Amino acid sequence: MKFFKPLGFVIFFILISMATFAQDASKNMVLDTHWRFQYGRAEFAETKNFNDTLWKTINIPHTWNAKDVFNDDLTYARGIAWCRKSIALTLQQLSNKVSIYFEGAYQITDVYINGAFVGKHKGGYAAFSFDITDKLQEGKNTIAVKVNNAQNPFIPPLSIDYAGYGGIYRPVTLIFRNAISFNGEYASSGIKIKTPQVSKDKATVEIEASVKNQTSKNQNITLTVSL
């Protein structure tokens, strides 16, 4: 889709378009409080009924290196840690497609839902998400996240000292979508807005949208851009 508008409308148009294409964020669940945390290995910590009552309670964002910078030692804790959280979901919520969205965790992250492995992400500075629809159930659900900030020669950056601080340091959200929804690669929104030609008199705005149909039938849909 291409649109020609006076330059003064370009920024306004982009903001309106983002709002138009966005999913209904009011249905989403922000998972920022009451996580259980333990630094170090923990056998069977990914399982649903693992006893984490003696673990420390934390909120997201979090790093286990928060106080290391004040130590006189030249090293800081680098290794495996676990974060766990239990949530309750209704049948109405489960009627949606559900994904878990991480805005950032350092540096290798393994995610489990109710004991089932759902995905691994390598890298400390990119958002990532996993579809967890078929791993959820009505009532209690357990999220277990293993994060490893050990030095890894295959994952940059390698020489910035503070970059190695481990943890889930940006928000985590459950995203509820319709069976037909925008579908972006690499945890993006699925919406691309570009302005390939801009002058003092006018600008060209291009919008690309990726839509995924997760129903069992072909569907006719209409995309509407409003200004």
N, C-alpha and C positions, 0 to 999 in steps of 0.2 A: 504494500500500500504506500502510495506517495501523496504528499500533501504540500501545496504551496501556500505559504502564509507570510504576511509581513513579519519582519524580523522581531518586532516587539512582542509577537505572540508565541515565539518559539519556546521559551522557558515555561510559560504558562501552559502551553499545549502539552509539553512533556510531563509536567506534574499532573495534569488532569488525566493524561493517558495512563500513567502509572496507577492512579487511583481507580480508573475504570477497569483495568485488567486484573487488579489484585484479587487474590482469593479472599473469602470472608474471614478476616483475621479474628473476628469476635468468637469464632468457634475453636480457635487454637488454644493450646494449654502451655503456658510458660512454666518450665520446670527449673525454677531458680532457687528454691528453698528446700530445707530438710533432706539433704542428701547425707548418706553415711559414707565415711571415708576412712581408708587405712593405707598407709604407705608400706609397701613390701608385698611379697607374694602371699596369696591366701588360697589354699586348695579348695576347690568347688565354690568359689565366691560368685561364679556366674549363675549358679542354680537359684531357682525361685525361692526356696524356703531356707536358704543359708542364714544362719544366725549372725546378724551384724549389729546386735543391740549394744555391744561393747565398743563399737567403732565410734570415732569422733563425728559429730554432726557439723556439717558445713553448708554454706550457701554458694551458689554459682554467681559470679565468677570466682575461681579459686586456683591457687597454686600452692604446692607444698614447699616451695622455695621462698615463701614470703619473708621469712626471717633469716635466711641463709646469708643474705647480703651483709648483715651486721656481724657475722662471725669473722674472726681473724683468720680462719683457715682459707686457703686458696681454692678449696673445692666446695661443691654443694651437692645435695642429694640428687642423684641421677639413677633412675631405675623404674621399677614397676610400682604402680599404685592402683587402688580400686575405689570406684565410687558406685554406690547403689542407691536406688530410690524406688519406693512403692507408690503406685497411683491406682485410683479406682476409675473404671470406665463403665458407662451405661450402654445398653443396647442401641440407643439412639446415636451415640457417638460412634459405635462400631459399625453403623450402617454406612459410614464414610470410608474412603480410602485414607489410610493413616501413615504418615512418615515421621521419623524423628530427625530433627534438623539441628546440627551443631554449627555454631558460628565460628568456633575455633577451639582446638584442643592440641596440646603439645606433648608428644610428637607423633607417636604411633598409637592409634586408638582402635580397640576391639569392642564391639557393642553386642550385648546379649539381651534378649527379651524373653522373660520366663524360662531362662535356661538355654534358649536356642540362639545360636550364633547368627547374627544378621548382617555383619559386615565389618571390614577393616579399612581404616584410612591412614595413609602415610603422609606426613607433612604437618607443620605446625601453624600455618598461616592461611589456610584456605577453608572455607565452609564445606560441609559435606552432609549428606542425608541418606537415610535408608528407608525403603518401604517396609513397614512392619505390620501391615494389615493382617496377614494370616498368622501372626504370632500372638495376637492379642485375644483376650477373652473378657466376658462380662465380669465385673467385680475387680478383685485385686490383680494387678500386674506388676512385675518387678523388672526394673531396668538395671542392668549391671554393665559398667564401663571400665575396662582396663586401659590405663594410659601408661605409656613407657617413654620417658625422656632420656634414656641412655644414649650416649654418643653413638651416632650412626654415620659412617663415612659416605653413605649413599643418599643421605637426605640433607640438603642444604637448609640454612646456612651452617657453616662449620666453624667459624672463627669469631663470631660475635658472642661475648661472654654471657650477657643476660638472656640471649635467645634460647638457652637450654632450660629455662624454668618450666617445670612440668605442671600439668593440670588442665582442667576444663576452664579456660580463662575467658570464655565468652558465652552468651546465653544459649540455652538448650530449649527447644520448643517442639511440642507435638503439633503437627499440622494436619488438619482434617480437610479433605478435598472431596468433591463430587467425583463420580465415576468418569465423567468427562471434565477434564481440567487442563490448565496450562501445564506443560511439562518441560522443564529446563534441564539441560545437562549440567553436571558438576554442581548440583545444588543451587542453580540459578532459578530465576522466576519463570523462565521460558519466554520472556519478552525482551526484544532488542529494539532500542530506539536510537536512530542515527540521524545526523544532520550533515549529509554529504556535501551540500552546497549552501553556503551562507554568504550573504552580502549585506550591505547597509540597507538595501531595499526589500529583500525577501530572503527566505530560506526554504530549503526542501527538507521535509521530515519523512523518514522512512521507518515503518514499523514492521517487525517480523515477529510472528507468534508461533510457538510450537504447542499443539494441542494433542493430548493423548486420550484415546477412547478405551476405557477399561470395562465397558459393558460387553455383553455377548453378541451384540448386533451392530451393524453399520448404523451410523447416526448422521442426520443432517443438522448442522449447527450454523448459527449466524454470529459473526464477530462484529460488534458495533464499536466504533470509536466516536466519542462525543466530545465536543469542545464547549 
